[in-house]
Each structure stands twice: as C-alpha cells, then as structure tokens.
Amino acid sequence: MNNQHPIGLFDSGVGGTSIWHEVHRLLPHENTVYFADSHNAPYGDKSQDEIIALSKQKVEFLLEKNAKVIVVACNTATTNAMKVLRHDYAVPFVGLEPAIKPAAALTKTGHIGVLATKRTIISEQYQHAAVSYDNVVVHSQIGYDLVSLIEAGNINTPEMDALLRQYLNPMLAQNIDQLVLGCTHYPYLKANLQRLLPESITIIDSGVAVARQTKHILEAHGLLNDTGKLGQNEFYTNGDLAVLQSFVPDQTHVYHQDV
C-alpha cells in the first residue's frame, strides 16, 4: 500500500461530507476519494442485507481508486455492515457510532437524547451502547424524513423545522441536556437545532473523533502521506451533482458515477 494513496470515504449520501470536512481539516496533506450513494438514500429504512450489499459496492469502488483506508462515514452502515466489511476486505476501516460515551460523561441531568435513523437505533451495537452507562438514561428518537430533506437541499425550510420540533419536544420533556447526532447528515442541521433548543443543551457529533481515529490508523500502518503537499480530493455521487457540490469546497469538481 502506497502512503500517497487516498483515504476513501462513503455514505448513503451527502451527510458523510461532515466527516470528510473533519478528516480534511486534521489531515490536509491526505488525498481523499468520497462517494455519496444519494440514489439509495436513506439507508436507515432499508434491511440489513440491503445495507450490507450497498456498502460492499461502495467499498469495492473505493478499492478500485486505491483507497489505503476506508472511512464508513455513515452510522447506519457502520452499525449494520461493519462486521461483514472487516471480514471480507483486508483494508483498514474506520467506522462511526453515536457519541453516547462523551454525552454520558458530560450530562448533569442524567438524561441524554439521541437523534438517529431507525436502522441505527434498532441495531444490536446501538442497543448495547444505550444501556451501558449507570445512572444515565438514553432517549432515542428516529429522525424520519430528515435525511431525505437534506439530500434534496431542503435544510432551512419550515418543513424541516416542523419535523425537528416534533422529534425534539419529547426529549426536552425528559430533561435532556445532551443531544447526540447519530447520523452524519444531521450536523448540517446544527443551525436549526441551535435555534430550536435551549442554550443549556450541548449538541454532540462524531466528526472530530472519527478524524482522530483515521489519523491513528494511518500512523499505526505507516500510511501517513509525508509529501508535504496539500491533498487532492475527488467526490463522486450517483445522485444530483449540484446537491453534493453544495456540501464540498468551492472549485471542487464533483463526478457522476453509477454504482
């Protein structure tokens, strides 16, 4: 494996670009290849077998691009497909899981909220994490339709805010003081959430932790890019080019790819 080969990342759509931004910020000299599976978004309402099949397709695309490590920038794919991916492919993987651990460490009320997809919340991995902390109650809320609205570019809309109020109010009634964003699409709703939530509630996502883990994996395998040059970044989608373009840096070319 060449240390100049790219970091590969994929998600069910544009949401994983929130992870890409953190990886790029921490590792600006790394080349990256990102795939947005927007045609099949959202993953959260699909069966586990479907999620595994879609994830393997994206992994194989990234391996064709010589990815030296693959970031599964999707909570749903991580919780439902990661065991299979690590078994079937030799490349190192970095996965995601809702940031319940830091939320549990920070809570003063003993109540934390998690906003995530259905498939993440019903996964064995999530269910185990949600009951692992003494004196902490996890209030889980499925974010129906949020991913679809984000994929359509409908973030700052009355429909989005109405849905968020519907999902937040039951958790607020339980006195949460931490809100965990358990889907990589949801960090793009932070401005909405900050407007709708009391200032006393901390919003937590996994982006920085995933970037740090990616760096750790590269260091452990001797794969950090040491050329000193800024990395080159490629973005692919099987959906709307303009939507993905709006989530990545200006002047970055986005390619259409049917996978």
NORCORVEN-V503010 format. One record per residue. N is the residue number from 1. RES is the residue in three letters. SS is DSSP state (a for helix, b for strand, c for the rest). PHI is phi in radians with two decimals (999 if undefined). OMEGA is omega in radians with two decimals (999 if undefined). Layout:
n/res/ss/phi/omega
N/RES/SS/PHI/OMEGA
N/RES/SS/PHI/OMEGA
//
This chain:
n/res/ss/phi/omega
1/MET/c/999/-3.12
2/ASN/c/-1.52/-3.10
3/ASN/c/-1.22/3.06
4/GLN/c/-1.54/3.05
5/HIS/c/-1.13/-3.02
6/PRO/c/-1.43/2.86
7/ILE/b/-1.39/3.07
8/GLY/b/-1.71/3.08
9/LEU/b/-2.39/3.01
10/PHE/b/-2.53/3.10
11/ASP/b/-2.61/3.08
12/SER/c/-1.20/3.12
13/GLY/c/3.10/-3.05
14/VAL/c/-1.42/-3.04
15/GLY/c/-1.01/-3.11
16/GLY/c/-1.14/3.04
17/THR/a/-1.12/3.04
18/SER/a/-1.11/3.05
19/ILE/a/-1.28/3.13
20/TRP/a/-0.97/-3.12
21/HIS/a/-1.04/3.13
22/GLU/a/-1.23/3.10
23/VAL/a/-1.10/-3.13
24/HIS/a/-1.15/3.14
25/ARG/a/-1.13/-3.11
26/LEU/a/-1.39/-3.02
27/LEU/c/-2.22/-3.03
28/PRO/c/-1.17/-3.12
29/HIS/c/-1.56/-3.13
30/GLU/c/-1.47/2.95
31/ASN/c/-1.32/-3.14
32/THR/b/-2.39/2.98
33/VAL/b/-2.28/-3.09
34/TYR/b/-2.09/3.06
35/PHE/b/-2.12/3.09
36/ALA/b/-1.82/-3.12
37/ASP/c/-1.53/-3.03
38/SER/a/-1.14/3.12
39/HIS/a/-1.06/-3.09
40/ASN/a/-1.85/3.11
41/ALA/c/-1.28/-0.05
42/PRO/c/-1.54/3.05
43/TYR/c/-1.34/-2.95
44/GLY/c/-1.11/3.12
45/ASP/c/-1.92/3.12
46/LYS/c/-1.69/3.09
47/SER/c/-1.28/3.12
48/GLN/a/-1.09/3.12
49/ASP/a/-1.07/3.10
50/GLU/a/-1.12/-3.13
51/ILE/a/-1.11/3.11
52/ILE/a/-1.09/-3.11
53/ALA/a/-1.10/3.13
54/LEU/a/-1.15/3.14
55/SER/a/-1.14/3.13
56/LYS/a/-1.14/3.08
57/GLN/a/-1.04/-3.11
58/LYS/a/-1.22/3.09
59/VAL/a/-1.06/-3.11
60/GLU/a/-1.15/3.05
61/PHE/a/-1.10/-3.12
62/LEU/a/-1.18/3.08
63/LEU/a/-1.17/3.05
64/GLU/a/-1.12/3.08
65/LYS/c/-1.58/3.08
66/ASN/c/1.16/3.12
67/ALA/c/-1.03/-3.12
68/LYS/c/-1.59/3.03
69/VAL/b/-2.65/-3.13
70/ILE/b/-2.12/3.06
71/VAL/b/-1.66/3.06
72/VAL/b/-1.44/-2.98
73/ALA/c/-1.46/-3.04
74/CYS/c/-2.69/3.12
75/ASN/a/-1.08/-3.09
76/THR/a/-1.13/3.12
77/ALA/a/-1.16/3.12
78/THR/a/-1.08/-3.05
79/THR/a/-1.26/-3.07
80/ASN/a/-1.94/-3.02
81/ALA/a/-2.21/-2.97
82/MET/a/-1.06/3.14
83/LYS/a/-1.02/3.14
84/VAL/a/-1.18/-3.12
85/LEU/a/-1.07/-3.13
86/ARG/a/-1.18/3.10
87/HIS/a/-1.29/-2.97
88/ASP/a/-1.59/-3.06
89/TYR/c/-2.27/-3.08
90/ALA/c/-1.47/-3.10
91/VAL/c/-1.13/3.06
92/PRO/b/-1.17/3.12
93/PHE/b/-2.08/2.96
94/VAL/b/-2.13/-3.11
95/GLY/c/-2.03/3.14
96/LEU/c/-2.13/2.91
97/GLU/c/-2.64/3.14
98/PRO/c/-0.95/-2.99
99/ALA/c/-1.38/3.14
100/ILE/a/-1.21/-3.08
101/LYS/a/-1.03/3.11
102/PRO/a/-1.13/3.11
103/ALA/a/-1.13/3.13
104/ALA/a/-1.13/3.13
105/ALA/a/-1.27/-3.04
106/LEU/a/-1.65/-2.99
107/THR/c/-1.11/3.04
108/LYS/c/-1.79/-3.11
109/THR/c/-1.55/-3.08
110/GLY/c/1.44/3.13
111/HIS/b/-2.24/3.09
112/ILE/b/-2.18/3.10
113/GLY/b/-1.87/3.06
114/VAL/b/-2.25/3.06
115/LEU/b/-1.86/-3.04
116/ALA/b/-2.67/3.10
117/THR/c/-1.40/3.14
118/LYS/a/-1.00/-3.05
119/ARG/a/-1.17/3.06
120/THR/a/-1.18/-3.05
121/ILE/a/-1.15/-3.12
122/ILE/c/-1.52/-3.12
123/SER/c/-1.22/3.13
124/GLU/a/-1.06/-3.12
125/GLN/a/-1.06/-3.14
126/TYR/a/-1.18/-3.11
127/GLN/a/-1.04/3.08
128/HIS/a/-1.16/-3.12
129/ALA/a/-1.12/-3.04
130/ALA/a/-1.22/-3.12
131/VAL/c/-2.06/-3.01
132/SER/c/-1.61/-3.02
133/TYR/c/-2.12/3.14
134/ASP/c/-1.13/3.05
135/ASN/c/1.11/3.07
136/VAL/c/-2.22/3.10
137/VAL/b/-1.84/3.13
138/VAL/b/-1.75/3.12
139/HIS/b/-1.82/-3.03
140/SER/b/-1.67/3.14
141/GLN/b/-2.34/3.08
142/ILE/b/-1.35/-3.12
143/GLY/c/-1.63/-3.12
144/TYR/c/-0.92/3.01
145/ASP/c/1.28/-3.12
146/LEU/a/-1.15/-3.13
147/VAL/a/-1.08/-3.12
148/SER/a/-1.06/3.12
149/LEU/a/-1.17/3.12
150/ILE/a/-1.14/3.14
151/GLU/a/-1.08/3.12
152/ALA/c/-1.52/-3.13
153/GLY/c/1.38/-3.08
154/ASN/c/-1.74/-3.09
155/ILE/c/-1.57/-3.09
156/ASN/c/-1.63/-3.09
157/THR/c/-2.30/3.07
158/PRO/a/-1.02/3.14
159/GLU/a/-1.09/3.12
160/MET/a/-1.10/-3.11
161/ASP/a/-1.12/3.12
162/ALA/a/-1.12/3.11
163/LEU/a/-1.11/-3.12
164/LEU/a/-1.09/3.09
165/ARG/a/-1.05/3.14
166/GLN/a/-1.06/-3.09
167/TYR/a/-1.47/-3.08
168/LEU/a/-1.39/-3.01
169/ASN/a/-1.00/3.11
170/PRO/a/-1.10/3.11
171/MET/a/-1.26/3.09
172/LEU/a/-1.09/3.12
173/ALA/a/-1.14/3.12
174/GLN/c/-1.64/3.04
175/ASN/c/1.19/3.07
176/ILE/c/-1.20/3.01
177/ASP/c/-2.16/3.06
178/GLN/b/-2.32/3.05
179/LEU/b/-2.13/3.14
180/VAL/b/-1.62/3.08
181/LEU/b/-1.59/-3.01
182/GLY/b/-1.69/3.09
183/CYS/c/-2.62/-3.05
184/THR/c/-1.21/3.02
185/HIS/c/-1.24/-2.92
186/TYR/a/-1.20/3.05
187/PRO/a/-0.98/3.09
188/TYR/a/-1.29/3.07
189/LEU/a/-1.80/-3.06
190/LYS/a/-1.03/3.14
191/ALA/a/-1.10/3.09
192/ASN/a/-1.08/-3.07
193/LEU/a/-1.12/3.13
194/GLN/a/-1.12/3.11
195/ARG/a/-1.28/-3.03
196/LEU/a/-1.66/-3.05
197/LEU/c/-1.75/2.98
198/PRO/c/-1.09/-3.14
199/GLU/c/-1.10/-3.09
200/SER/c/-1.28/-3.09
201/ILE/c/-1.67/3.12
202/THR/b/-1.59/3.10
203/ILE/b/-1.74/-3.04
204/ILE/b/-2.18/2.98
205/ASP/c/-2.28/-2.97
206/SER/c/-1.79/-2.96
207/GLY/a/-1.01/-3.09
208/VAL/a/-1.12/3.14
209/ALA/a/-1.10/3.13
210/VAL/a/-1.17/3.10
211/ALA/a/-1.07/3.13
212/ARG/a/-1.12/3.11
213/GLN/a/-1.16/3.09
214/THR/a/-1.08/3.10
215/LYS/a/-1.07/3.14
216/HIS/a/-1.06/-3.14
217/ILE/a/-1.12/3.12
218/LEU/a/-1.08/3.12
219/GLU/a/-1.10/-3.10
220/ALA/a/-1.11/-3.12
221/HIS/c/-1.75/-3.13
222/GLY/c/1.12/-3.01
223/LEU/c/-1.99/3.10
224/LEU/c/-1.12/3.11
225/ASN/c/-1.29/-3.05
226/ASP/c/-1.91/-3.11
227/THR/c/-1.30/-3.10
228/GLY/c/1.44/3.13
229/LYS/c/-1.61/3.04
230/LEU/c/-1.10/-3.08
231/GLY/c/-1.23/3.02
232/GLN/c/-1.73/-3.03
233/ASN/b/-2.20/3.12
234/GLU/b/-2.09/3.14
235/PHE/b/-2.18/-3.13
236/TYR/b/-2.23/3.06
237/THR/b/-2.59/2.98
238/ASN/c/-1.80/3.11
239/GLY/c/-2.07/-3.08
240/ASP/c/-1.36/-3.13
241/LEU/a/-1.04/-3.07
242/ALA/a/-1.13/3.13
243/VAL/a/-1.16/3.12
244/LEU/a/-1.08/3.14
245/GLN/a/-0.97/-3.09
246/SER/c/-1.26/-3.11
247/PHE/c/-1.84/-3.10
248/VAL/c/-2.07/-3.08
249/PRO/c/-1.02/3.07
250/ASP/c/-1.01/3.12
251/GLN/c/1.22/3.07
252/THR/c/-1.57/-3.12
253/HIS/c/-1.43/3.10
254/VAL/b/-1.99/-3.08
255/TYR/b/-1.93/3.00
256/HIS/b/-1.56/3.14
257/GLN/c/-2.55/3.10
258/ASP/c/-1.47/3.08
259/VAL/c/-2.31/999
//
